[in-house]
């Protein structure tokens, strides 16, 4: 991307209560909301946004409650760091740097049978406007047009809904002749899983949903930002990105069912690792959404601004089903009479957050037609796929991978470990055929390293193991064979070779040796062929599959060390195994995120403070 034009902030679902507390919630975690909102505002302000948009649910008490007015006044005091000079003016004026979106707690719920709260009405709207200004409006900043709507009105059939529809359609039509990009802000998301999902508590019902989606498509709206759900979801409709952004106050415990582990505190309601604010960096072409963890921290904690320029030439193994969806239990108050489907988008969130853009997945993942939308969500978020397969996958898979245009590289995994040239060359024709089919996708030579080739030793316990990558000790001979295979072909077809670093081995010896061997082989075979490179699989699991590696400090130290070493070795790039914890089955080990998909120490290494 080119240099940044400007940055704006986003904060959502602060759920502030009246000073001293009120009776608007029975959940203990809600008593932390005010202090968490104060910290979140200070943290966001430290990133110096040109302006900030609050996606709604500024307060927790509903407009008909006695505590509402006091909560609104308290919220604006807590948001003071996000106003210019701590004051700010009315929404839409030049003196305001904080803009509000009407949430269902602020103005009333959308129309829905058996809704757990009162719907939007004239009284709620009047009260809302007295504290936060107009519930729908346009704000222009440089080349950007920001359109804010009151999503609670959609499908009400009211005069206000009619007026808002006319206004939005007019503004979008007016922008067709303007040189402005369009971002839209709505408290409710249009949908969370797919555009055809049935109505539930967390989306627009029809026909209002399709009305809005048609407008997004017709007028090329670049992105829609929503809150309400208190969890991260990322979707794409036609050419529009749609985001649900996390809260600062609490997590919705109904969505704890997504994670295959016991829920976080308060049955999933106080999952602090999922609390964030965000900044959007806008460029001449495109933008980047950066999620900043608040970790549920409270007022008085010193905020630290982060550096989001984190290029890392490494790949992470996505061993878990990164595309998985689940049907949540029907369980009130949100879904007492229907079932809701949701997807675990936290793998995607963490990759975006850590600046990790290369992921290793089985070829079959990318050839599953049911996953097409998920694949596109990743691809349009800047995630590149390193696909792998054992030798000679079906031709239709290779063609599907070629047609999808989402693969950055392909790893051809030999099923038998050998360092003998004749044993490797027998795969050359098949490997060359795949390289021709996938051209210009780079092809990497990998191997399955199995215990089947282990010689029985009386003093060692035999363990069934399979891992990925050649041994570093064999690097000189394997690289020479690969270079010779390239030389014998009409055009080189192997970009490099995949090796592995066992947890017990010294990383500096391995990485320096690979760099030296690459340089030597490339010098030897320098006649008109591109240089070979290597990828090194950093194994976090101990060699013994019965042992666990849960030493987060040691894992973070290994990750830090190999990143520093690889920076000085241009022929070596890294694969990390694994991204998310393996906490059951064989070879249990920690990764960059835990099974709640919250950041571990190794993951936080990629979130560097600003200099």
Residue pairs with C-beta under 8 A, 6 or more apart in sequence:
1 283
1 285
1 286
1 288
2 283
2 284
2 285
3 283
4 281
4 282
4 283
5 142
5 143
5 282
5 283
5 284
6 50
6 141
6 142
6 282
7 47
7 48
7 49
7 50
7 279
7 280
7 281
7 282
8 49
8 50
8 51
8 52
8 53
8 141
8 279
8 280
8 282
9 44
9 45
9 47
9 49
9 51
9 52
9 53
9 82
9 277
9 278
9 279
9 280
10 52
10 53
10 54
10 55
10 225
10 245
10 277
10 278
10 279
10 280
11 40
11 41
11 44
11 52
11 53
11 54
11 55
11 79
11 82
11 248
11 277
11 278
12 54
12 55
12 56
12 57
12 227
12 245
12 246
12 247
12 248
13 55
13 56
13 57
13 103
13 227
13 228
13 230
13 246
13 247
13 248
13 249
14 33
14 36
14 37
14 40
14 54
14 57
14 58
14 59
14 75
14 78
14 79
14 247
14 248
14 249
15 30
15 33
15 37
15 57
15 59
15 60
15 105
15 247
15 249
15 250
16 33
16 34
16 37
16 58
16 59
16 60
16 71
16 74
16 75
16 78
17 24
17 25
17 30
17 31
17 33
17 34
17 59
17 60
17 61
17 67
17 71
17 74
18 61
18 67
18 70
18 71
18 74
19 34
19 70
19 74
21 31
22 60
22 61
22 65
22 67
22 70
22 71
23 65
23 67
24 30
24 60
24 61
24 62
24 65
24 67
24 71
25 60
27 250
27 266
27 269
28 266
29 249
29 250
29 265
29 266
29 269
29 270
30 60
30 249
30 250
32 249
32 250
32 270
32 296
32 298
33 60
33 248
33 249
33 250
34 74
34 78
34 299
35 298
35 299
35 300
36 248
36 249
36 275
36 294
36 296
36 297
36 298
36 299
37 75
37 78
37 79
37 248
37 249
38 78
38 298
38 299
39 294
39 297
39 298
39 299
39 300
39 301
39 303
40 248
40 275
40 277
40 294
41 78
41 79
41 80
41 81
41 82
42 81
42 299
42 303
43 277
43 292
43 294
43 297
43 303
43 304
44 52
44 81
44 82
44 277
44 279
44 292
45 81
45 82
45 303
46 303
46 304
46 305
47 279
47 292
47 305
47 306
48 305
49 82
49 97
49 279
50 97
50 141
51 96
51 97
51 98
51 99
51 139
51 141
52 82
52 97
52 98
52 99
53 98
53 99
53 100
53 101
53 146
53 148
53 185
53 225
54 79
54 98
54 99
54 100
54 101
55 101
55 103
55 185
55 187
55 225
55 226
55 227
55 228
55 245
56 100
56 101
56 102
56 103
56 104
56 105
56 106
56 187
56 227
56 228
57 103
57 104
57 105
57 106
57 187
57 227
57 228
57 247
58 72
58 75
58 79
58 100
58 103
58 105
58 106
58 132
59 68
59 71
59 72
59 74
59 75
59 105
59 106
60 71
60 105
60 249
61 67
61 68
61 71
61 105
62 68
62 105
62 108
62 117
62 118
62 124
63 106
63 107
63 108
63 118
63 123
63 124
63 127
63 128
64 118
64 123
64 124
68 127
69 127
69 131
72 131
72 132
73 131
76 131
79 98
80 86
80 87
82 88
82 97
82 98
83 96
83 97
83 98
84 95
84 96
84 97
87 95
88 95
88 96
88 97
88 98
89 95
89 96
90 96
90 133
91 99
91 100
91 132
91 133
91 134
91 137
91 139
92 99
92 133
92 134
92 137
92 139
99 139
99 146
99 148
100 106
100 132
100 133
100 148
101 148
101 149
101 185
101 186
101 187
101 227
102 128
102 132
102 135
102 150
102 151
102 152
102 187
103 187
103 227
103 228
104 110
104 117
104 120
104 152
104 187
104 188
104 228
105 117
106 128
106 132
107 120
107 124
107 125
107 128
107 135
107 150
107 152
108 117
108 118
108 119
108 120
108 121
108 124
108 125
108 152
109 115
109 116
109 117
109 118
109 119
109 120
109 152
110 119
110 120
110 151
110 152
110 153
110 154
110 155
110 156
110 188
110 204
110 205
111 119
111 155
111 156
111 205
112 119
112 199
112 201
112 205
113 337
114 336
114 337
115 201
116 201
116 332
116 333
116 334
118 124
119 152
119 156
120 150
120 152
120 153
120 156
125 135
125 160
128 135
129 135
135 148
135 149
135 150
135 153
136 148
136 149
136 150
136 164
136 167
136 168
137 148
138 145
138 146
138 147
138 148
138 171
139 145
139 146
139 148
140 146
140 180
142 282
143 179
143 180
143 181
143 282
144 180
144 181
144 182
144 183
144 282
145 171
145 175
145 178
145 180
145 181
145 182
145 183
146 183
146 184
146 185
147 168
147 171
147 172
147 182
147 183
147 184
147 185
148 184
148 185
148 186
149 164
149 168
149 184
149 185
149 186
150 160
150 164
150 187
151 186
151 187
151 188
151 204
151 226
152 187
152 188
153 160
153 161
153 164
154 161
154 188
154 204
154 205
154 208
154 209
154 211
154 212
155 161
155 204
155 205
155 206
155 207
155 208
165 211
168 215
169 215
172 182
172 215
172 218
172 219
172 221
173 219
175 182
175 219
176 219
181 222
182 219
182 220
182 221
182 222
183 221
183 222
183 223
183 224
183 225
184 216
184 221
184 223
184 224
184 225
185 224
185 225
185 226
186 212
186 224
186 225
186 226
187 226
187 227
187 228
188 202
188 203
188 204
188 226
188 228
189 202
189 203
189 204
189 224
189 226
189 228
189 229
189 233
189 242
189 244
190 203
190 204
190 209
190 212
190 213
190 224
190 226
190 237
190 242
191 197
191 203
191 204
191 209
191 235
191 242
192 202
192 203
192 229
192 233
192 235
192 244
192 342
192 343
193 233
193 235
193 325
193 341
193 342
193 343
194 235
194 341
194 373
195 209
195 213
195 235
195 237
197 203
197 341
198 338
199 205
199 206
199 338
200 334
200 335
200 338
200 340
201 334
201 335
201 340
202 228
202 229
202 334
202 340
203 209
204 212
213 237
213 238
215 221
216 224
216 237
216 238
216 240
217 237
217 238
217 239
217 240
220 239
220 240
221 240
222 240
222 241
222 287
223 240
223 241
223 242
223 243
223 287
224 240
224 241
224 242
224 243
225 243
225 245
226 242
226 243
226 244
226 245
227 244
227 245
227 247
228 244
229 244
229 252
229 255
230 246
230 247
230 249
230 250
230 251
230 252
230 255
230 274
231 244
231 246
231 251
231 252
231 255
231 258
231 274
231 342
232 243
232 244
232 245
232 246
232 274
232 276
232 291
232 345
232 346
232 349
233 243
233 244
233 342
233 343
233 345
234 241
234 242
234 243
234 244
234 345
234 348
234 349
234 377
234 381
235 241
235 242
235 243
235 373
235 377
236 242
236 373
236 376
236 377
236 380
241 380
243 289
245 276
245 278
245 291
246 274
246 275
246 276
246 291
247 275
248 275
248 276
248 277
248 294
249 275
250 266
250 269
250 270
250 275
251 264
251 268
251 269
251 270
251 271
251 274
251 275
252 268
252 269
252 334
253 263
253 266
253 267
253 268
253 269
254 268
254 328
254 331
254 334
254 335
254 340
255 268
255 328
255 342
256 263
256 264
256 267
256 268
256 271
257 326
257 328
257 329
258 326
258 328
258 342
258 343
258 344
259 344
259 595
259 596
259 597
260 595
261 583
261 594
261 595
261 596
263 271
264 270
264 271
264 272
264 273
264 596
265 271
265 272
270 296
271 596
271 598
272 295
272 296
273 293
273 295
273 596
273 598
273 599
274 346
274 596
274 598
275 293
275 294
275 295
275 296
276 291
276 292
276 293
276 294
277 291
277 292
277 294
278 289
278 290
278 291
278 292
279 290
279 292
279 308
280 287
280 288
280 289
280 290
281 287
281 288
281 290
281 308
288 308
289 352
290 306
290 308
290 352
290 353
291 349
291 352
291 353
292 306
293 353
293 599
293 607
304 609
304 610
305 609
305 610
306 607
306 608
306 609
306 610
307 608
307 609
307 610
307 611
308 355
309 355
310 354
310 355
310 606
310 607
310 608
311 355
312 354
312 355
312 356
312 563
312 606
313 566
313 573
313 574
314 356
314 358
314 563
314 566
314 573
314 574
314 575
314 576
315 358
315 359
315 360
315 386
315 535
315 573
315 574
315 575
315 576
316 351
316 356
316 358
316 359
316 360
316 575
316 576
316 578
316 579
316 592
317 359
317 360
317 575
317 576
317 577
317 578
317 579
318 347
318 359
318 360
318 361
318 579
318 580
319 577
319 578
319 579
319 580
319 582
320 347
320 579
320 580
322 344
322 347
322 348
322 359
322 361
322 365
322 374
322 378
323 343
323 365
323 371
323 374
323 375
324 343
324 344
325 341
325 342
325 343
325 344
326 341
326 342
326 343
326 344
327 339
327 340
327 341
328 335
328 339
328 340
328 341
328 342
329 339
330 336
330 337
330 338
330 339
330 340
334 340
343 374
344 597
345 377
346 593
346 597
347 579
347 580
347 593
347 597
348 377
348 378
348 381
348 383
349 597
350 356
350 579
350 592
350 593
350 597
350 599
350 603
351 357
351 359
351 381
351 383
352 381
352 382
352 383
353 599
353 607
354 592
354 603
354 606
354 607
355 606
356 606
357 382
357 383
357 384
358 383
358 384
358 386
358 408
359 378
359 383
359 384
359 385
359 386
359 579
360 386
360 387
360 388
360 411
360 575
361 385
361 386
361 387
361 388
362 387
362 388
362 389
363 387
363 388
363 389
363 393
363 397
363 401
363 410
364 389
364 397
365 371
365 375
365 387
366 375
366 385
366 387
366 400
366 401
366 404
366 406
366 407
367 396
367 397
367 400
367 401
375 385
375 404
375 406
376 406
378 385
378 406
379 385
379 406
384 406
384 407
384 408
384 409
385 406
385 407
385 408
386 407
386 408
386 409
386 410
386 411
386 444
386 575
387 401
387 407
387 409
387 410
387 411
388 410
388 411
388 412
388 413
388 446
388 468
389 397
389 410
389 411
389 412
389 413
390 413
390 415
390 448
391 412
391 413
391 414
391 415
391 427
391 430
391 431
392 430
393 434
395 437
398 434
398 437
398 438
399 437
401 407
401 410
401 438
401 441
402 437
402 438
402 441
407 438
407 441
408 441
408 442
409 441
409 442
409 443
409 444
409 495
410 434
410 438
410 441
410 442
410 443
410 444
411 443
411 444
411 445
411 446
411 498
412 427
412 431
412 434
412 443
412 444
412 445
412 446
413 446
413 447
413 448
413 468
414 424
414 427
414 445
414 446
414 447
414 448
415 448
416 423
416 447
416 448
417 447
417 448
417 449
417 450
417 453
417 470
418 424
419 470
419 474
419 477
419 478
421 481
421 484
424 478
424 481
424 482
424 485
425 481
425 485
428 485
428 488
428 489
431 443
431 445
431 485
431 493
431 494
432 489
432 493
434 443
435 443
435 493
435 494
436 493
442 495
442 496
443 493
443 494
443 495
444 494
444 495
444 496
444 497
444 498
444 535
445 478
445 482
445 494
445 496
445 497
445 498
446 468
446 469
446 470
446 497
446 498
447 468
447 469
447 470
447 498
448 466
448 467
448 468
449 466
449 467
449 468
449 469
449 470
449 471
449 500
450 465
450 466
450 467
451 462
451 463
451 464
451 465
451 466
454 462
456 462
463 544
463 545
463 546
464 545
465 543
465 545
465 587
467 500
467 537
467 539
468 498
468 500
468 537
468 577
469 498
469 499
469 500
469 535
469 536
469 537
470 478
470 497
470 498
470 499
470 500
471 499
471 500
472 499
472 500
472 501
472 505
472 510
472 513
472 514
472 536
475 497
475 499
475 513
475 514
475 517
475 534
476 517
476 520
476 521
478 497
478 499
479 497
479 517
479 518
479 521
479 532
479 534
480 521
480 524
482 494
482 496
482 497
482 532
483 521
483 522
483 524
483 525
483 529
483 532
484 525
485 493
485 494
486 492
486 493
486 494
486 525
486 529
486 532
487 525
487 527
487 529
492 529
492 530
494 532
495 530
495 532
495 533
496 532
496 533
496 534
496 535
497 532
497 534
497 535
498 534
498 535
498 536
498 537
498 575
499 510
499 514
499 534
499 535
499 536
499 537
500 536
500 537
500 539
501 507
501 510
501 511
501 536
501 537
501 538
501 539
501 562
502 539
502 543
503 539
503 540
503 541
503 542
503 543
503 549
503 558
504 542
504 543
507 538
507 558
507 561
507 562
507 565
508 561
508 565
510 536
511 536
511 562
511 565
511 566
511 569
511 572
512 565
512 569
514 534
514 536
514 569
514 571
514 572
515 569
515 570
515 571
515 572
518 531
518 532
518 533
518 534
518 571
518 572
519 571
521 532
522 531
522 532
522 571
531 571
532 571
533 571
533 572
533 573
534 571
534 572
534 573
535 572
535 573
535 574
535 575
536 562
536 566
536 572
536 573
536 574
536 575
537 575
537 576
537 577
538 558
538 559
538 562
538 574
538 575
538 576
538 577
539 577
540 549
540 555
540 558
540 576
540 577
540 578
540 589
540 590
540 591
541 549
541 577
541 578
541 582
541 587
541 588
541 589
542 548
542 549
542 587
542 589
545 586
545 587
548 588
548 589
549 555
549 588
549 589
549 590
550 588
550 589
550 590
551 590
552 590
552 600
552 601
552 602
553 601
555 589
555 590
555 591
555 600
555 601
555 602
556 600
556 601
556 602
556 604
556 605
559 576
559 602
559 605
560 605
562 574
563 574
563 605
565 572
566 572
566 573
566 574
576 591
576 592
578 589
578 591
579 591
579 592
579 593
580 591
580 592
580 593
580 594
580 595
580 597
581 588
581 589
581 590
581 591
581 593
581 594
581 595
581 600
582 588
582 589
582 591
583 594
583 595
590 600
590 602
591 600
591 602
591 603
592 599
592 600
592 602
592 603
593 599
593 600
593 603
594 600
599 607
